Amino acid sequence: MSVPEEPQVPVVATTGVVGVVGLDLRGETPAPKKQVYSWALWDWATQPFNTVILTFIFTALYLTTDAFLPPELQALDKTDPVKEAAIAELTSGLGLGSTIAALAILLIAPVLGQRADAAGKQKLWLGIGTGALIACMFGLWFVEPVPSLFWLGVALISAGAVFGEIAAVNSNAMLIGIANQKNIGRISGLGWGFGYLGGIVALVIVVVLDTADWFGMSTDNGLPFRLIAVGCAVWAIVFSIPIFLNVPEPSLGRPERQVGFFQSYVLLTKDVIGLYRNTETRPTFWFLLASAVFRDGLGGVFAFGAVIAAAVFGFEFMELVIFGIAANLIAGVSTIIAGRFDDRFGPKRIILWSLACMIVAGLAVFFLVEAGTVAFWIGGLILCAFVGPAQAASRSFLARVTPAGREGEIFGLYATTGRAASWMASGAWTLLIVATQSTAFGILGIVLVLVAGFLLLLPVKERRAV
């Protein structure tokens, strides 16, 4: 259906909530492919921070190892209770930094998104967030393996997570500037897929360098890990340039909503209430709640997947790395493919189908523990094949129900609600393991969160076209 030149935009008087979805204002003219691929490359550019630094290499194999313990503790056997306690203190310190970062995102992401919307400066805040993330990765070069620098590493990684989320909020908002109702699923899937593939290419490069013994380079003083961090920063610079050169702002701003920083919280509160009260935007409200739950379950798959592989199925380091490469590769390819089904069948069906398949696969992994590593390879890869499609379709769904001119704010709330529910998978995981004294039962904790998200999403109305 064509869009009128001057659409009638119903407004809730006290909140400024608009009833016209931003995608509807774009019409059906597709954006140039140059813009689409430039936008998707931002995920490729920044994913190594998550894959290489946060998940597999820098924190796991460097920052939380005995390299940051005093020499007298390094000399102890790894099974010595004193050394185990010291390592646990490092991992808990990293967890503290992550918690502080999560709280920071919870407090500032939606407000900064709202202010970017009002000023029409999503690209500016994307640049600020991306630049600060890159600076944090460069800063990791100075984290030499001495106990006094451990907290510098934690601070830089935690700050990088905050800045990366701020940048992601604005990148998500810019999706509406290049997509329309017919192709947003495909474009969203392309971005998530590029992210997975970019992270895995970076990880493969690291594995190749390690296999080649770093081509004779000295490995003293944590040099390989520090160079990895610098390499991730350079990678982010090179591949994030296109989005700033080729992708337009999603909107010109809404000057009437420009208020002071603290007043932004008041406006934000009214907007959230308005989302619920306005029948046009109520699906946005309910989807934010439902997605917070199932996205935490999706995150739990990757957060605890490596632990399950090692503790339950006995994976060694190289087997775990190979599984990680295969998992991310499958997730990337499946996400790109699923984007086309999103546009054809709608994002809600993709999310529900993905969650259902993951629930079945998770139960299969749990009940087939005695079958050995084959069960985890098959079930784990099936789980990973549906994580990406669910994530991409979730972003597509939200974009379809986002009020025009509120993209940054709504995706900021998306980040905030996700953080607010980030305790669910880890809580269920911990509770079931403590109750049963078996790590295998943690799998059921993740499955329960996925089931809860599935049930919460069922009644949410989908809006695909005007």
N, C-alpha and C positions, 0 to 999 in steps of 0.2 A: 504494500500500500504506500502511495506517495505521501510525503510529509508536507503539510502546509508551510508556506513561506514564513508565516508568523503564527507559530503554534500557540494555542491557548494553554497557559501553564498555571494550573491551580496551585495556590500557595496557602499553607497553613499560617495564619497571621502571626502567631507568637513564635514560630520556629523557623520559618523560611523553608520548610520542606516542600519540594516541588514534586508534582505528580507525573512529570514526563520523564521517561527513561532516556538517559544520554544517548544511547545507541540509536534511538528513534530519530534523533535530530540529524544524524549523519546521512540518512537515506541509504541507498543501496550501491552507491558508487564505490568500488573497491579502491583501497589505497595502493599506491605503487609498490611493487614487490621490493624495491630498494628500501622503503620505509619499514616494511614488515620484517625483512631479514635483519635490518639494522637494529630494530627493537629486540628481536629474538637473540641477537648476539650479546646483549647485555647479560642475559642469564649465563651464556657461555663464558663471558668475561669474569663474572664474580663467583661462579660455582666452585672453583678450586679452593676458595677460602673455606667453604663448608666441607668439601670432600677431602682435600689434602691436609689442610691445617687443623680443622676441628675434629674430623672423624678418624682418618686413617694414619696420618703421619706425625704431624708436629706435636699435638697434645698427647697422643697415645704412645708414641715411640721416643719422645724426647722430654717434653715438659713435665710429665708425671712419672718419670723414671728416676733411678738412683743417681743420675747425672746431676740432679739438683739437691742431693743430700751431702752432708759433710763427709770428708774422707773416711772417718772412723766408721760411719754407718755404711758407706759404699763397700767397705771391706767385709762386712758381714754376709753370711749366706742368705740367699733370697728367701729361704724358709724361716729365717730367724724372726721371732715375734717382734723384736724391736725394730727390725728393718721393715717388716710388713706394716707396722703401725706408722712408721715414718712415711712410707709410700702412700698409705691411706690418708695421711695428713695432706699430702700433695694433691691427691685426687679430690679430697673434700674442699681444698682451697680453690681448685678449679671450679667445683660445683658452686661454691659461694659466689665466685665471679659471675658465673652463668645466671645465678638467681638475681643478683643485682642488675645484670643486663636485662633480664626479663621484666623486672619491675620498672626499669627506665623506659623500656618499650611500651609497657602497659600504660604509663603515665603520659608520654609525650607523642607517641605515634599518631593517634587520631587528631590531636590538636595541631600538630605540624601539618598534617594532611589537610585539615580544614583551612589553615592559614594559606597554604599553597593554592588551594581551590579559589579562595577569595581574591588573591592577588594574581591568579593565572600564571603562577611561577613553578609549575611542577618540574620543569627541566632544571631550574636553578637548584631546587632542593634535591633533585636526583644527582646533580653535580656535586653538591655539598656532601651528601651521604656517600657517594661513590669515591670522591676524593679523600674523605676522611678514612674510609675503609682501606683504601690503598696506602695511606700514610701509616695506618696501624700495621699493615703487613710489612711495609718497609721497616717499621720500628722493631719488628721481631729480629732483625739482623743483630741488634744490640743485646739480645737475650742470650748471653753466654752461659754455659753450664756451671753456674755457681749459685749456692743457696740464696744469696742476697738479691739475685736477679729474677727469682721465681715469680715474685709478685708483679714485677714489670711485665713478664710474659702473660700472666693472668689478666692484668689490667688492659693490655693491648688487645688480647683476644676478645675479652668481654666488650670493650669499646667498639671493636670491629663488628661484633654481632649487632650492637645497637645501631651503628651507622649503616650497616648493611640492610637492616630492616627498614630504616628511614628511607633509604634509596629504593628498596623494593616496593614500598607503599606508592611512591611516585611513578615507578616503572609500571606497576599494575594500573595506575590511573591513566597513564599514557596509552594503554591498550585501547581504550575507548576512542582515542583519536585516530586510530588506524584500522579499526574493525567495524563491521556492521552486523546486523542480525543474522546474516547468512554465512558469515565466515569467522565469527569470533571464536568458536570452538576450535577450529583449525589453527588459528593464529595463536591462541592460548596454549594449545598442545605443542605447537612448534617451539614456543619459548621454553616451556618446561623440558621438552625433549632436548633442545640445544643445551640446556643447563646440565642435564644428566650426561650427555655425550662430552661436553667440554670438561666436566669434572673428571670423567673417566680417562680422557686423553691425557690430562695433566697427571693423573695418577699413574698411568702406564709409563709416561716419561720418567717419573720418579723411580719406578720399579726397574726400568732399563738402566738408568744411571747407577742404581744400587747393585744390579747384577754385574755391571761392568766395573764395580769397585771404584766408581766415580773417576774412572780413567786416571788413576794414580794420584788424585788430589788428596791432600791431607784430610783426615777425618777428625783431627783433634779439635778441641774447643767447640764441639757441636757445629762445625762449619757446614756439613751437608744440610743439616736441618735449617740453619739460618739462610743458606743460599736458596733452599726450597721456598722459604717465605718471601724472599726477594723476587724469586722467579714468578710466584703467584701474583705479586704486585705488578710486575712488568706485564704479565699476561693480561691482568685486568685493565691496565692502561691501553694496551694495543687494541683489545677487542671491545672496549666500551666507547671508543671514539665515534663509531658510526651512529650511535643513537643520538648523540648531541648534534651531529652534523645533518642528519637526514630526517629525524622524526619530529613532527610539530607538537606544539603544546596542545593538550586536549581541549582547552577552553581559554577564553580571553579573560576569565576571572569574573568575580561578582563583587564589585566595590562596596555594595550595600552591606556585605557581610564582613567587611574588614573591621576588626575590633582589636583591643589590646590583648596581650598574651593571656593574662589571667581571665579576662572576660571571655576568651575563647572557650574556657571550660564551662562557663555558664551557658554559652550558645550551644556547645556540644551536648550538654545535658538536655536542653530543650529539643535539640534535633533528634536525639535518641527517643525521647518521649513522642515526638512528632512522627517518627518512623512507625511506631506502633499504632498511633491514633489514626493516621491517614490510611485508608483502605488501599490506596494505590501503592503505598510503600511498605505496608505491613509484611509482605513476603520477604522483604529485605531484612527486617527485624528478626523474623523467625529463622531465616537462613543463617544469619550471623550466629545465632545460638546453636543451631543444629551442626553447622560446619565446624564450630569450635570443638565439639565433641569428636566427630569422626576424624577431623584433621589431627587431633591429638593421638588417636589410634593409628593413623597413618604414620605419624612421627615416631610412634613407639616401635613400629616395624623396623625402621632403620636404627633407632636408638639402641634397641636391645637385640637386634638380629645377630650382631657379631658376638654378643655375650652368649646367646643361645647356641650359636655354632661352636664356640669354644668350650663352654662349660657343660653343655648337654650332649653334643655330638662329637666332641674331641677334636675339632679342627686345629691344625697347626697354623703357624703364621702365614706361610706361603699359600696354603690351601685357602685360608681366610681372605687373603688379598685377591687371589684368583676368583673366589666367589664374589667379592666386592666388585671386581671389574665386570664379571658376567651379569651381576644383578643390576648395576647401573646401566650397562649397555642395553639389556632387555627393557629396563624401565624407560630409557630414552626413546628407543624405537617404538615401543608400544604406545607411548604417550603421543608421539607424532601421528601415528596411525589412528589412534582413538579420537583425535581432534576432528577428523572428518565425520565420524559417527556422531560426535557431539552436535555438529551443525545439522545433521540429518534427523536424529532422533531426540535431540534435546539433552542438555547437561545433566538433568535430574536422573534420567534413565542410565546414563553412563556412570554416574556416581553410585546409584543403587546397585547396578550390576557389578561394578568393581568391588563394592563393599561386600556383596553377597559371595562373590568368588573368593575374596580374601578370608572371609569367615570360614568357608568350607576348607580352604587350604590350611588355615591356621589350626583348625580342629584336626585335620589329617596329620599335620606335623606332630601335634601333641599325642595323638593316639598311636602313631607309628614310630615313636621314639625307639622302640626295640629293634626296628628295621635298620637302624644305623644311618650312616651319612647319606645314603641314597634318598631316604625320606626327606632329609633336610634340603638336599640339592633340588629335588623336584618341587616340594612344597614351598621352599623359600623363594625359588625363582618365580613360581606362580604368584606368590604374594607380591614380589617386586614388580611383576608385569602389570599389576593393577594399581599400584600406589601412584604412579605418575598420571595415568588417566584420571583417577579420582581427584588429584590435586589440580590438574589443568581444568577439568570440568567444573571444579569448585570455583575457580577464578572466573571462568566463563559464565557460570550461573550468576555470580554476584554482579558481574559487569552488566548482565541483562536486566537486573532489577535495581540498578543504581540510579538515583535521581540525577538529572542533568545538572552539571555544575557542582556536584558533591563527590566527585570521583576520589580525590585524595582523602577526604574525610572518611568516606565509607570504607575504603581499603585500609585506612588507619584503624578504624574500628575492627576490621577483619583481623588485623595483626593483634590488636588488643584482646579481642575475645579469644583468639587462639592462645595467647599467653595466659589469660585468666583460667583456661581449662587445661593448661599444660601439666597439671598435677595428676590428672585422671589416669592416664596409662601407666605412669611411673608408680602411682599409688596402688592401683590394682595389681600391678606386677609385684611390688614389694609385699603387699598384704598376703597374697596367695603363696608366695615363696616362704614367708615367715610362718604362715599357718601350716604349710605342708612340709617344710624343710627340704623342698625340692625345687631346683631352678626350672625344671620342665613345666611346673604349674604356672610359672610366670607367663607362658604362652597364652594360657586361658585368660589371664588378666587383660592382655592386649585384645583378644577376641571379644571379651565382654564390652570393652569400650567401642569397638567397631559395631557391635550389635546395637548398643545404645544410640550411636550416631545414625545408624540405618533407620531405626524406629523414629527418631526425632525428625528425620528428613521426609519421611513418608507423607505427612500431611501438608508440607510446605508447597504452596502453589508456585508453579513454574510460569514464567512469562517469556514467550519466545518471539512474539511479533505484535504489532499494533493493529 
